[in-house]
Amino acid sequence: MKPDKKEVERLLKDALREDIGTGDITTNILVNKRDQGKARIILNQEAIICGTHILKEVFQKISPKCKIKISIRDGKEGRMGDTVASIQGPIHAILTGERAALNILQHLSGISTLTKSFVKKIRGTKANILDTRKTTPGLRSIEKYATFIGGAKNHRMGLYDHVLVKDNHINVLGNIKKTLEKLKKNRIYDFIIECENLTQVKQALNNDVKYILLDNMSLKNLKNAVKIASGKAALEASGNINLNNIKKIANTGVDFISVGKITHSAKSIDMSLKIE
């Protein structure tokens, strides 16, 4: 999976505009634009790196004379003190691009690092981690790229690329039976439907539904749903997933576990840029 190019371009434009504005007045006063130098981006904690290609573009947009060497590629693990990247070129450009570059790299690496923590927790089970639409507005494909780098599988990108029937859709129509009838009437056969209890799961299976989202179910009900489905439908667990309970959820036998936390609650990774 690669992030949308237009989204990356928009991010770069917005990040540089909001930080630089009419100009980096401090650097403009203190640094000669002809002065050349080197800098390193250093990790201050362990992390799964993500966003190095965007890092390159930040500095090269400010000055094409900047040369960036990536030492830790996307998806690779770095340790405290490791050099993620080296930048050589006009010191003026390096100082001006520092914050925008770090913000993006720290944010995306935070997502990929947290995602990897969830992926490691369920090793040895059949389950796969899925991301969600709980992303920062305007950064969806970029943040979903970061979850992919961390080892998750991408769920639907938006409302437009897959039919996912939520509880509110069912509530509007009255019940799951009427909902399934309307889908069939419209010849919609490839869809995901959310079930909140085992009765709904049975109704979905009786109508040959092939993908069921099990919303906020107890471990007992998840196990029973797996037993009832008996391989007839793919099962996804969702709701209040965290690092403390995900292994138990995976051990119920579900196929997928969707985790909103990997995007909406990931902490930025601590990094520094040091001029040499």
C-alpha positions as CSV (number, residue, x, y, z in Angstrom):
1,M,0.0,0.0,0.0
2,K,1.3,3.5,-0.9
3,P,-0.2,6.8,0.3
4,D,-2.1,8.9,-2.2
5,K,0.3,11.2,-4.0
6,K,-2.1,14.1,-4.0
7,E,-2.6,13.7,-0.2
8,V,1.2,13.7,0.4
9,E,1.6,16.8,-1.8
10,R,-1.2,18.6,0.1
11,L,0.3,17.6,3.4
12,L,3.7,19.0,2.4
13,K,2.2,22.2,1.1
14,D,0.1,22.8,4.2
15,A,2.9,21.8,6.7
16,L,5.4,24.1,5.1
17,R,3.0,27.0,4.7
18,E,1.8,26.9,8.3
19,D,5.3,26.7,9.7
20,I,7.3,29.0,7.4
21,G,4.5,31.5,6.5
22,T,6.2,34.6,5.1
23,G,9.6,33.3,6.1
24,D,11.8,31.8,8.8
25,I,12.8,35.2,10.3
26,T,15.2,33.8,12.9
27,T,17.2,31.8,10.4
28,N,17.0,34.6,7.8
29,I,18.7,36.9,10.3
30,L,21.4,34.6,11.6
31,V,22.3,32.2,8.7
32,N,23.8,33.0,5.4
33,K,21.9,31.2,2.6
34,R,25.2,30.2,1.0
35,D,26.4,28.4,4.1
36,Q,26.5,24.6,3.7
37,G,26.3,22.0,6.5
38,K,25.2,18.6,7.6
39,A,22.6,17.3,10.1
40,R,21.4,14.0,11.4
41,I,17.9,12.9,12.6
42,I,18.4,10.8,15.7
43,L,16.0,8.5,17.5
44,N,15.5,9.1,21.2
45,Q,13.6,5.8,21.7
46,E,12.9,2.5,20.0
47,A,10.6,2.8,17.0
48,I,9.4,1.3,13.7
49,I,10.3,4.0,11.2
50,C,7.7,5.4,8.8
51,G,7.6,8.4,6.5
52,T,11.2,8.7,5.2
53,H,10.1,9.4,1.6
54,I,8.0,12.3,2.9
55,L,11.0,13.5,5.0
56,K,13.1,13.7,1.8
57,E,10.4,15.7,0.0
58,V,10.2,18.3,2.8
59,F,13.8,19.3,2.6
60,Q,14.0,19.1,-1.2
61,K,11.0,21.3,-1.6
62,I,12.8,24.0,0.5
63,S,16.0,23.5,-1.4
64,P,16.7,21.0,-4.3
65,K,20.3,21.2,-3.2
66,C,19.5,19.2,-0.1
67,K,20.8,15.6,-0.2
68,I,19.2,13.1,2.1
69,K,20.6,9.7,3.0
70,I,18.1,7.4,4.7
71,S,19.8,5.0,7.2
72,I,16.6,3.3,8.5
73,R,14.0,2.5,5.9
74,D,10.3,2.4,6.4
75,G,9.2,-0.7,8.3
76,K,12.6,-1.2,9.9
77,E,13.2,-0.9,13.7
78,G,15.5,1.7,15.1
79,R,16.9,1.9,18.6
80,M,17.7,4.9,20.9
81,G,20.6,6.8,19.5
82,D,20.3,5.5,16.0
83,T,20.5,7.8,13.0
84,V,17.4,7.7,10.9
85,A,18.6,10.0,8.2
86,S,21.4,12.5,7.3
87,I,20.9,15.7,5.5
88,Q,23.5,17.7,3.6
89,G,23.0,21.0,2.0
90,P,22.2,24.7,2.8
91,I,22.1,25.1,6.5
92,H,19.3,27.6,6.0
93,A,17.1,25.0,4.3
94,I,17.9,22.3,7.0
95,L,16.9,24.6,9.8
96,T,13.8,25.9,8.1
97,G,12.5,22.4,7.3
98,E,13.4,20.8,10.6
99,R,10.0,21.0,12.4
100,A,7.8,20.1,9.5
101,A,10.0,17.1,8.6
102,L,10.2,15.9,12.2
103,N,6.4,16.3,12.9
104,I,5.6,14.1,9.9
105,L,8.2,11.5,10.6
106,Q,7.5,11.4,14.4
107,H,3.7,11.1,13.8
108,L,3.8,8.3,11.2
109,S,6.5,6.4,13.1
110,G,4.3,6.6,16.2
111,I,1.5,4.9,14.3
112,S,3.7,2.2,12.8
113,T,5.3,1.5,16.1
114,L,2.0,1.2,18.0
115,T,0.6,-1.0,15.2
116,K,3.6,-3.3,15.4
117,S,3.0,-3.7,19.2
118,F,-0.6,-5.0,18.4
119,V,0.7,-7.3,15.7
120,K,3.3,-8.8,18.0
121,K,0.7,-9.5,20.6
122,I,-1.4,-11.8,18.4
123,R,1.5,-13.8,16.8
124,G,0.7,-17.5,16.8
125,T,-3.0,-16.9,16.2
126,K,-5.0,-16.8,12.9
127,A,-6.2,-13.2,13.4
128,N,-5.0,-10.2,11.4
129,I,-5.0,-6.6,12.6
130,L,-7.1,-4.1,10.6
131,D,-7.0,-0.4,10.7
132,T,-10.2,1.8,10.7
133,R,-11.5,5.2,9.4
134,K,-10.6,6.8,12.8
135,T,-7.9,8.9,11.2
136,T,-6.8,12.5,11.2
137,P,-8.9,14.4,8.7
138,G,-7.0,14.9,5.5
139,L,-4.4,12.3,6.4
140,R,-6.2,9.0,5.9
141,S,-4.2,7.3,3.2
142,I,-0.9,8.5,4.8
143,E,-1.9,7.2,8.3
144,K,-3.2,3.9,6.7
145,Y,0.2,3.6,5.0
146,A,1.7,3.8,8.5
147,T,-0.5,1.0,9.8
148,F,0.4,-1.1,6.8
149,I,4.1,-0.5,7.5
150,G,3.5,-1.6,11.1
151,G,2.0,-4.9,9.9
152,A,-1.7,-4.2,9.8
153,K,-4.0,-4.9,6.9
154,N,-6.0,-2.0,5.5
155,H,-9.7,-1.9,6.0
156,R,-11.9,0.1,3.6
157,M,-10.5,3.5,2.8
158,G,-13.8,5.3,3.0
159,L,-17.5,5.1,2.6
160,Y,-17.1,4.7,-1.1
161,D,-15.1,1.5,-1.6
162,H,-17.1,-1.1,0.4
163,V,-20.6,-1.7,1.8
164,L,-20.4,-1.9,5.6
165,V,-23.8,-2.0,7.3
166,K,-23.5,-0.5,10.8
167,D,-25.9,-0.6,13.7
168,N,-27.4,2.7,12.8
169,H,-28.3,1.5,9.3
170,I,-30.1,-1.4,10.9
171,N,-31.9,0.8,13.4
172,V,-33.1,3.1,10.6
173,L,-34.6,0.1,8.7
174,G,-36.0,-1.5,11.9
175,N,-34.1,-4.8,12.2
176,I,-31.5,-6.9,10.6
177,K,-34.0,-9.0,8.6
178,K,-35.3,-5.9,6.8
179,T,-31.8,-4.7,6.2
180,L,-30.7,-8.0,4.6
181,E,-33.9,-8.0,2.4
182,K,-33.1,-4.5,1.1
183,L,-29.5,-5.4,0.3
184,K,-30.8,-8.5,-1.6
185,K,-33.4,-6.4,-3.4
186,N,-30.6,-4.0,-4.6
187,R,-28.4,-7.1,-5.6
188,I,-25.7,-6.3,-3.0
189,Y,-24.0,-9.5,-2.1
190,D,-20.5,-8.4,-1.2
191,F,-20.8,-6.5,2.1
192,I,-20.0,-6.5,5.8
193,I,-22.7,-6.4,8.4
194,E,-22.3,-5.4,12.0
195,C,-23.9,-7.7,14.6
196,E,-24.2,-6.9,18.3
197,N,-25.5,-10.2,19.6
198,L,-25.6,-13.9,18.6
199,T,-29.2,-13.7,17.4
200,Q,-28.1,-11.3,14.8
201,V,-25.2,-13.5,13.9
202,K,-27.5,-16.4,13.3
203,Q,-29.8,-14.3,11.2
204,A,-26.9,-13.1,9.1
205,L,-25.6,-16.7,8.6
206,N,-29.0,-18.0,7.7
207,N,-29.0,-15.4,4.9
208,D,-25.6,-16.5,3.6
209,V,-23.7,-13.4,4.8
210,K,-20.0,-13.9,4.2
211,Y,-18.5,-11.3,6.4
212,I,-19.7,-10.4,9.9
213,L,-18.4,-7.6,12.2
214,L,-18.8,-8.6,15.8
215,D,-19.3,-5.3,17.7
216,N,-18.3,-5.0,21.4
217,M,-19.0,-8.6,22.1
218,S,-17.7,-10.4,25.2
219,L,-15.1,-13.1,24.9
220,K,-17.7,-15.7,25.5
221,N,-19.9,-14.4,22.7
222,L,-17.0,-14.1,20.4
223,K,-16.1,-17.8,21.0
224,N,-19.8,-18.7,20.5
225,A,-20.0,-16.7,17.3
226,V,-16.9,-18.5,15.9
227,K,-18.5,-21.8,16.8
228,I,-21.8,-20.9,15.2
229,A,-20.2,-19.5,12.0
230,S,-18.0,-22.7,11.7
231,G,-16.1,-21.1,8.8
232,K,-19.1,-20.1,6.8
233,A,-18.3,-16.4,7.2
234,A,-15.3,-14.3,8.0
235,L,-15.5,-12.8,11.5
236,E,-14.1,-9.4,12.6
237,A,-14.0,-8.4,16.2
238,S,-14.3,-4.7,17.0
239,G,-14.8,-2.3,19.9
240,N,-12.6,-1.3,22.9
241,I,-9.6,-3.3,21.7
242,N,-6.3,-2.6,23.6
243,L,-2.9,-4.2,24.2
244,N,-4.2,-5.9,27.3
245,N,-7.1,-7.8,25.8
246,I,-6.2,-8.3,22.1
247,K,-4.5,-11.7,22.6
248,K,-7.6,-13.1,24.4
249,I,-9.7,-11.8,21.6
250,A,-7.4,-13.3,19.0
251,N,-7.6,-16.6,20.8
252,T,-11.4,-16.8,20.3
253,G,-10.7,-17.7,16.7
254,V,-11.9,-14.6,14.9
255,D,-10.3,-13.8,11.5
256,F,-9.8,-10.1,11.9
257,I,-9.5,-7.5,14.7
258,S,-10.1,-3.9,13.9
259,V,-8.2,-1.4,16.1
260,G,-9.0,2.3,16.0
261,K,-6.4,3.0,18.6
262,I,-3.5,2.5,16.2
263,T,-4.4,5.7,14.4
264,H,-6.4,7.9,16.8
265,S,-4.2,7.3,20.0
266,A,-0.7,6.7,18.7
267,K,2.0,8.9,20.4
268,S,4.6,10.6,18.3
269,I,8.1,9.1,18.5
270,D,10.8,11.2,20.1
271,M,13.4,12.3,17.6
272,S,15.9,15.1,17.3
273,L,17.6,16.9,14.4
274,K,21.3,17.8,15.2
275,I,23.5,20.1,13.1
276,E,27.0,18.6,12.9
